[in-house]
């Protein structure tokens, strides 16, 4: 690892992290630059993938990724979580050997029928497969019940035998994946695959505490399940020999060697980012660089929430100063905001927040509302350790 020669500061790391929000000329350029965009089905006020992309593509509207997906260089896959990757990144993930799923164990005969049905057509809807082959049931990963045929389609997708062709009403449609069949016949070498995955994670989420990159690498066994030892070895080699790094407040950070630490500048104005955005994804880094602990509370009981159901971190001049819960009630946009102790609600902060909210309403397809018609339920709370 090459060490940063000058004393490293939290401000320099914040500026380096901010590079992830650089605006791109197109949706495809943003996907190419990131390599992976995490997905989440909750809409509050929009899905995670849309919240991430609206910060990077000028004029992006909620649902653009789903609408344009069939003509983009984009595939639904997993690294380190479920989301969207380019085909170049997907080449690092396949062929994949995920092991036998519960649905495959419980319905081996049905698996063969699903494969045969897929081979006979170009695209299938899970409902069509269930109707054609029967209504067997199996427990899904969340403890509920899903059609066995849908679980089998998911298993075949993870194996790379099929791809998601598009979505209709949020439901995945599946079809043949000839590019993945070609990878099975002539894959990249394992060393190239694991090194590429580690360096992609370092670039996407960097600069990162070394321990956080290690955690991301451990999560990536979902994308590369049969290459866990190789992933761990590639991580150790990267932090020892290939990535740049430095220590701040006793915390060791790493980032791609080609990045210029001294070249970053913190922006003016206000930005509101999603909870799965690379800028805030790592909570260890967030707490260290911004001085307070942000939590994603959508799956917590309401009475235990401190920030709100789907609080979006609010940044001013590159520093996280609070949070916003955005929603639409009766067709009208509503924003509830809060700020950490010590933050003054200056005229510049209010003006920047109003401008960012107007951008969000346009992103959601709503008519921009004057500031007087947008509800700001401003509160100030103590940060939780």
N, C-alpha and C positions, 0 to 999 in steps of 0.2 A: 504494500500500500504506500502511495506517495503521500507524505504529510504536508499539511498546509503550513507554509513557512512563517507567516505572521500570526500574531495572536488572533484567534477566531472569536467572534462575538455573536450573541443571539441575533442582533440586527442583521449581520451579514448572512446568517442562516435563513432568516425570514425573507430576505431579498432573494436568496438562492431558491428557496421554496416557491416563491411567487412566480418564477418562470413557468410553472405549470399552467398558469392562467393566460399565457400569451394568446392573443386572438389569432385565429387561423382564417385563411381566405375562403375555406369551404368546409363542409361537414366531412368530406373524405380526407382533407388535409388534417383535420383534427384527429380523426381515427388513425391516420397514418402516423402522426406524431406521438400519440399516446400508446397505441398498440393494444390497449385494453381499456374498456369502460365498464365499470361495475353496474349491474342492473338490480332493480328492486321493484316489486309490483305496487308498493304503496304510492298513492297519489296525494301528496300533501305539501305543496299544491300540485306537483307533477311527479312523474316517476324519476327515480334517481338518475337514470341515464340521461334524461332530458335536462335535469338540473345541472348535471356536469357539462353537457355540451352547450347549453345556452350561455355559459360563461366563456366559451372558447370560440364560438362561431357567431359572428355578427348577424342579426336578423333571424337567428334560430327560433323556431316555434315548437311548442310542446307537441310531440308526436311525429316530428320530422324524421327521426331515425327509423321508426316503424314504417312510416309511409315510403321512405326512399330505400329501405333495406334491400329490396330485390335487385336494385341496380347498383348498389354499393359494393366495394370490396370489404365485406363485413360478414362475420359468421358468429352465431351464438355458441359460446363454449365457456370453459372454466379455467381461469388463471388470475389470481389465486382463488377468486370466488366466481359465481356465475355472472356472465356479462357478454360483451361483444368484443371480438378480436378481428384483426385483419387476417387474411389467409397466410401472410408471411409469418405472423405469430402462431397461427394454428399449426403451421408446419413443425413448430417446436413441440407440439402436444400430441401428435399422432405419428405412428400407431400407438394407441393407448390400450393398456391391459388393466381394466378396472376391477377385475374379479367378477364373480357371478352375483347378480342382485337377487333380492328376495323374490321379486316377481318372476325372474327367470327360473329360480328353484321351484317355485310353486306352480308354474304354468309352462313347463318345457314344451308341451305339444302346441300350446297357443303361440309360443315364440316362433315356431316354424311357420305357422299360418300367417302371422304378422309379416314375417320376412317375405313370404310368397306374395302377399297382397301388395307390399311395397315394390316388389320386382315387377308387378304387372301394371303399375301406374306411375305417373310422374309426380303426383303430389296427393297427400291424403290428409284429411282432417281426423283427429282422434275420435270424434263422434261417428264418423263414417266407418272407421275400423271397428269400433265397438259394436255398431249395428251389424256389420258383416260377419263378425266372428263370435259375437255373444257378449254377455254382460257379467263375466267373472269379476270378482272383486279381490282387492288385496290392500293391506294396510300401507299407507305411504309414510314418508319420513317424518311427517308432522303428527302422526297418530290418528289421522282421519282415514276415510275410505276413498280411494280413487279407482277408476276402472282399470282392471288388470291390463287391458290393451294399451291404455295411456302410459302406465308405468313401464310397459315393455318398449314402447316407442322411446321413452326417456332413456332406457337402458341402451337401446340401439344407437341413439344419438350420442350418448357418452362414449360408446365404443367407436364411433366414427363410421358406422355403417349407413347412417342417414344424416342429413343436415336439416336445419330449420330453414324452410324456403321463404316463409313470411309469417306474419301474424294476422289474425282476423279477430277483432274484438279482444285483443290480448292473448288469444289462444294460438299456440304454435301449430303450424302446419309443417309436415315433414315430406321429404323427397330424397331421391338418390344423391349421393355425394361422390361423384367421380374423382374429384381432386383428392379426396381422402383415400379412395381406393388406390390412386396412383402413389400416395405416400406409403401405404401399406406395402406396395410392391417395391418401392425404392425410397426408404426413409432417410432422413438426415442421420448422421452418427449421433450416438447418445451424448458424447462429450460436447458436440456443438449444440445439441438441444438444451442440455441443462445449463451450460454457460450462457446461452442466449436468454433463457428464462430468468436467471439470476440478474443479469445485467438489465433486462427490461424492467424488472421490479425496482432495481436501484434507481433507474432513470425516471420511472413513472412516479414513485413515491418519495424520491430523494429531495434534499438531503435527509437521511434517516439515521437515528441512533442505530448502531451496529446490531444491538439486540432486536430492534424492530424489524430490520431486514431479515435477521434469522427467523423471526416469527413468520414473516411473509413467505419465506422459503419453506417453512414447515407446513404452512397452509397449502402450498402449491402441490403437495402430494395428491390433492384432489384432481389436479390437472395432469400430473405425471405420477400416477400412483405406483407404478412398478420401478420408478427411478429414484426412490427416496434416498438411498445411500449416495447415489451419484449427485443428487441435488445438494445434500449436506456437504459433500466434498467440494463441489463447485462454489458453494458459498464461502467456505474456508479459504479457498484459493483466491477468490475475488477480493475478500477483505484484507488478505495478507499481501497480495501481489498486484492486483489490477485496478482497484478503486482508489480514489483519493479519500483523504479523511483528516479529521482534526478533533480536538477535545475542547468542550466548553462546559464549565461548571462540573467537571468530572465525568461528563457524558460523552462517549466516543461516537462521532458521526461519520458517515461514509456517503460518497456521491460519485458519479461517473468522473473518471480522470480528466475528460476533455472539458469539463465545466470550468468556467472562470469565476471563482468565488468573488473576486473584486469587481466584477463587471455588472452585478445586479443592482437595481435601484428599486426602492419601494414606491408604489404608486400613490397618487392623490385620490381623493374620493372614497366612495363606499362601495363595497361588494358584499353580496349575500350569497353564500355557497351552500350546497347540499351536504348532508351528513356523510355521504359516501364519496365525496370529492377527494381526489388525491391530496389537496391542500390541507384537509383536516382529518383524513382517514386514520392516521396514527395518533392515538390519544397521548402517548408518551411524549412525542415531539410537540404536540399542541400545548400540553401543560407546561413543558419546559420553556418554549419560545414565547408563550403568551401569558403565562403566570396564573392561569386558572384552569379548572377541569371541566371540560365539556363532555356531556354524555348524551347518547342517543336513547330516548326514553319511550319510543313507540310501543315497545313490548313490556313496559313496566305498568303496574297498577296505577290508575290515575292519581290516587291519593299520595303516591310516592314520587311523582314527577316534580322536578324543580324547574326545568326549562320549558317543558311542554311536550305534547304528543310528537311533534316532528319539527323540533327547533332547528333553524338554519343559522349557523354562525354568521355574525355580522363583522366585517372588517372595515376599518378606516385607516388609510395610509399603510396598509399591510399588516396592521395589528388587530387581533381579534378583540373587539370591545363589547360584544353582546350577542344577542340572538334575536331571531324573528320567527314567529309562527304565522304563516300565510295561508289563507283559505278564502273560499268563495261562498258567500251566504246570500241566497235569494238572487243570484246573478251578480252580486256586488262583491268586489274584493275587500278583504279585511286583513289588516296587519296588526299583530300584537307584538310589541318589541320590549326588550329588556336590556339593561346594561350592567356591566360588572361594577363593583364599588370603585369610586374614584374617577369614573368617566363623566365628564361634563357634557351635557347635551347642548353643544355650541350651535351657533347658526350654521357653521360649515357642516357639522354632523347632520343636522336636520335637513339641510338642502341636499346633501349627498344621499341621504336615506330616501328622501322623496324621489330623487332621480332614479335611484336603483329600483324602487318599488314600481315606478311607472314602467321601467323596462320589464319587470316581472309581469305586470298586467298585460303588456303587449305580447310577451312570450306565451301567456296563457290564452291569448285571443280575446282579451277583454278591452273595451274602450278605456284608454287612459283616463284616470279620475283625478280631478284637482285635489291638492293636498287636503283641503278642508273636508272632502268626502271620504277620505281614507281613515279608518279608525286606527289610531295608535294607542294601544293600552300600555303605555310605557311604565315599566317597573324597574326597580334596581334591587338585586338580590345578592346575597353573599355567595361567593364561589365555593363549591364543595371540594374537599381534598380527596 
